[in-house]
Amino acid sequence: MPVRSDVKRRGPAPRTTARAKAGVQPRGEAVVEKILDRAMSIFLKHGFDGTSIDVLARETSTSKATIYRHFPDKEALFTAIVDRALKQFRQFPDLTRCRRSSGRDLMLDLATQYLDLILDPARIALSRVYIFEIAKFAELERMFARFDDRDAKTFVQLFSDVAATDLVAIDDAARAADTFWSLVVAPAFLHRLLRPRARLPEGYAEVYIGTRVDEFLRLYPAKR
């Protein structure tokens, strides 16, 4: 007997549909997010070898069975954490927030924004883990390479946008981006990476940024 198309379905809506409409995260996804959130700080603090599933279960308030239900082993959990962190850390300066009164002001604001992002403590901690653990995980190397390639393209595009402001004499965005990284970003990043407890003198950041930006502008002069 054919079903009449004009008969309305009665009864409550499917539970999954109701949860989706309400924006409620499925339980499985919520558990995974909880594990990833808490496990990241544990791995960053103790490293891969210093972290066990027992420690993870205890410090994430999760049973070992629950962890293994979502991640087959510690390596899979660690890889998922790094992949998630890399996506979260893919941030770049907002050129619209930079002053346009002069080329130097533009580059100072650009440098300040980028160093604030790149020197974030969690990002530095992740970089340390990468350095120490990369030899053990081919997948980590592939993940970082993938994100490095994307970030490099985005960074070059940023300097293409700087060139378009006509405030700085840039004729090769890729070379300018590489120069800016080498002169301005890399020294500060390596200092923070290798000397995490070092205290810098008051006002050091402003002096450092100004000095490095001026070195960059000697190669790519400000037009005004």
FENZI-V554055 format. One record per residue. N is the residue number from 1. D_CENTER is the distance of its C-alpha to the mean C-alpha in Angstrom with 1 decimal. Layout:
N,D_CENTER
N,D_CENTER
//
This chain:
1,58.7
2,56.1
3,53.7
4,54.3
5,51.3
6,52.4
7,52.2
8,49.1
9,47.2
10,47.8
11,46.0
12,42.5
13,39.5
14,37.5
15,35.3
16,32.2
17,32.8
18,33.4
19,30.2
20,28.2
21,30.0
22,29.3
23,25.6
24,25.9
25,23.3
26,25.3
27,26.0
28,24.5
29,21.1
30,21.3
31,22.2
32,19.3
33,16.8
34,18.7
35,18.7
36,15.0
37,14.4
38,17.0
39,16.8
40,13.3
41,14.8
42,17.8
43,16.4
44,14.5
45,17.8
46,20.2
47,18.6
48,19.5
49,23.2
50,23.6
51,22.5
52,25.0
53,25.3
54,27.9
55,25.6
56,22.9
57,25.6
58,27.1
59,24.0
60,22.5
61,26.1
62,26.1
63,28.8
64,28.4
65,29.9
66,27.3
67,24.5
68,26.5
69,27.1
70,23.5
71,22.5
72,25.2
73,24.3
74,21.9
75,20.4
76,19.5
77,17.9
78,15.9
79,14.7
80,13.9
81,11.8
82,9.7
83,9.6
84,8.5
85,5.7
86,4.5
87,5.4
88,4.2
89,0.9
90,4.0
91,6.1
92,9.4
93,12.6
94,15.2
95,18.4
96,20.5
97,19.9
98,21.3
99,24.9
100,27.2
101,30.2
102,29.8
103,27.8
104,27.1
105,25.9
106,23.6
107,22.0
108,22.0
109,20.1
110,17.6
111,17.2
112,17.0
113,14.2
114,12.1
115,13.0
116,12.2
117,8.5
118,8.5
119,10.9
120,9.4
121,11.3
122,9.0
123,6.6
124,10.2
125,11.5
126,9.2
127,10.4
128,13.8
129,13.9
130,13.1
131,15.9
132,18.3
133,17.9
134,17.3
135,21.1
136,21.7
137,19.5
138,19.9
139,17.5
140,14.6
141,15.7
142,16.0
143,12.5
144,11.0
145,13.8
146,13.1
147,9.5
148,11.0
149,13.8
150,12.1
151,10.2
152,13.5
153,15.4
154,13.4
155,13.9
156,17.5
157,17.9
158,16.9
159,19.7
160,22.0
161,21.6
162,22.4
163,25.4
164,26.5
165,26.9
166,29.7
167,29.0
168,27.9
169,29.8
170,27.3
171,29.0
172,26.4
173,22.8
174,21.5
175,23.4
176,22.6
177,18.8
178,19.5
179,21.8
180,19.5
181,16.8
182,19.7
183,21.5
184,19.1
185,15.6
186,16.4
187,19.2
188,17.3
189,14.3
190,17.0
191,19.0
192,16.5
193,15.6
194,19.3
195,20.8
196,18.8
197,22.0
198,23.4
199,24.4
200,24.5
201,27.5
202,27.6
203,26.6
204,25.1
205,21.9
206,24.0
207,26.3
208,23.7
209,21.9
210,25.4
211,26.7
212,23.9
213,23.9
214,27.7
215,27.5
216,25.3
217,27.9
218,30.7
219,29.5
220,28.4
221,30.8
222,30.3
223,32.9
224,33.6
//
